[in-house]
Amino acid sequence: MGLLRASDFLYSLRFLRLLTTPWEETEAFKQGIVDKDGNKLKKPQSSSEKSVYNSFHKLVFNLKRLLGKMPLGKTKLASYAAALYLIKEHAKIDDKKLAKMIKESMGIDVNQLPLLESSEWFLHEDSRCIKANTYTLTNDMPLRNGELLAKKSTRVIVEEHEPIDNVFGIPVFKGYHVKTKQTIYITQEDITY
């Protein structure tokens, strides 16, 4: 294994470990930087605080909070597919490993959830391509950098394209968040006209 691949693997393990660690067991909680729900209480000042709460931690904590809001039910799982896609992309894991991580950290077995009954309002009838349009978000969404949220009711521009990937069979599409000027990943459950 090359040095770069080894460091990527270790970084992915660190990401997954932090994602699955209960809030109260994180060093950021122990040092009073985040509360029991992962909300930031103060800006890190000392080098010790900065080592336990930096941009890496913000990314993981934001995704962890989004996952923590995930209710049982695969229809709602579709609302979080974009956040889950960011985890897959960052950690370079497949759906099977992601499902295992969700089960271990949250006790949710995504394979036992009811089948998704999703409409395909925004897909072309003759293909899997999403229709080019400006859509409105129906949920708060993570941006590609994982640090910011694209707020519900803000606009997303999508150019016609096939899904870039899927999470548990839910197609994920790439868009452009107008307000923040950032790349955003969405599912059809996340948008409306």
N, C-alpha and C positions, 0 to 999 in steps of 0.2 A: 504494500500500500504506500503510495507516495506521500510525502510530507504534507502536501496541500490536502489530499483526500483524508489523511489522518486528522488534520486540524479541523476540517469540515465535519467529520464524524464526531469529534469531541465537542465541537460547538453545538451540534445538533443534540447530543446527549445532555449538554448543559441546559439548552433550551427546554427540552422535554422534562428534565428534572425540576427546573424552576416552575414550569407550567403545572406540574402535578403536585408540587409541595403546598400543603395548606398554608394560608396566609400567616397564621400565627407562628409558623416554623421558619418563615423567611427572615433573613438578616435585616431586611428593610423594616419589617414589623418590629423586630427586637430592638432596633435602634430608633423607633418612633417616627419613621419616615412615612409609613403607610399604616392604615388602620386595619381592623380585622376583616374588612371587605376589600382591601387593596386600594382604597382611596388615598391619594397623596395628602399627607398632613402638613409637611413642611419641605422646603427645598434643602437638599443635602448641602452641608457646608464643609465639614471636615473631609479629609482624604478617605477616612474610614467610611463615612456616610456615602461619599461618591463612589466608592468601590462596591457598595451593595445596592445602589440605585443610580444607574446611568442609562444611556439610551437603549441598551440591550434590555435592561430590566423594565423600562417603560413599555417597550414593544411587547414583551411577554406578559406583563401585568395587564395591559390594555386588552390583549386577546383573552387572557384568563378571566377578566371581568365580563367580557362579552359571552364567553362560554358559560359563565356562572349564571347568566340570565336565561340560558337555554332551557325552556320548559320541555317536559316529556311530550313526545308526539313528533312524527317525522315531518308533518306539514310545517311546524315551527322550526324543525331542523333546517329546512330549506332557507329560512330567514337568516340562518347563521352559516350557510354553506360558504359564503364569501370569506368569512373570518376563518373558517376551517380550511379553506383553500390556502390562505396565507400561512397557516401552520404547516400544511403539506408542502408548500413551496419552500418555506424556510428550512424545514427539517428534512426535506427530500424523503418523505415517507409516503407509503401508499395508504389506501382506505383501510386495509386490514390493520395496519399498525396504528392508524389514527383512531379506529374504532376501539382498539385495545386500550389506548391511552385515555379515551373518554370514559370507558368502563372503569378503569383503575382510578381515575381522578374524581369521577362524578357518580359512579355507580349506574350509569345509563348504558344499556346494551342497545346500540343503534340498530342492530340486526333484528331485534325483537319488536321494533316500533312498527305501527301500521304502515302500509304502503302509502307512498306519496300520491295524492290526487292533485296533480298540478295541471293548470290550464296552460296552453301554449299560445297565449294571446299575442306575444311579441315575436313569435317565430314565423318565418315564411312557411306557407303550407307545403311547399314542395322540397323543403330542406330543413336542416337543423340551424340555419343561420338566423341570428336575431336581426330584426328590422332596424335600419338606421333611423334614429330619431333622437329628440331630446325628451328624456323621461324625468319624472319626479320620484324621489326616493320615498318608500313607504316605511322605512326603518332607519335608525341611526346605523351607520356602516363604518367599518375600519377602512382607512386608506391604505395604499400599498406599503407605506412606511410603517404602518401599524401604530403610529403615535397619535394621530388625529382622528377625529370622527367626522364623517360627512353626516350632517344632521338630516333627520327626516324632513321631508317637504322641500329639500334643496334639489337642484337640477343636475342631471347627468347626461352627457352627450355620448351616444353609442353609435359607432359606425358598423355597418353590416359585416358580420363575420360569424364563423362557426364557434362553438364553445372552445375556450382555451384549455379546459379540463373539466372534470366533474368530481363531485364529492358525494359518495354513496349514491351515485346515479343521477345526481342533480347537476344539470349543466351550469357552468360558471362562465360568465362573459366579462370582457374587459371594457371599461368605459373611462370617461374623463369627467371628473367632478368640477363643475363650472366655478363654484365659489373658491375652492382651495387650489384649483389648477393642478390637481394631483390625479394620478392613475387610481382607479377604483375597480374592484371586482364585485360583480353583482350576479344575482340569479333573477329569474322572471318574477319570483316572489317579492323581490326588493324594489320593484319599479311599477309605476303606473303612468298613464298619459297625463 
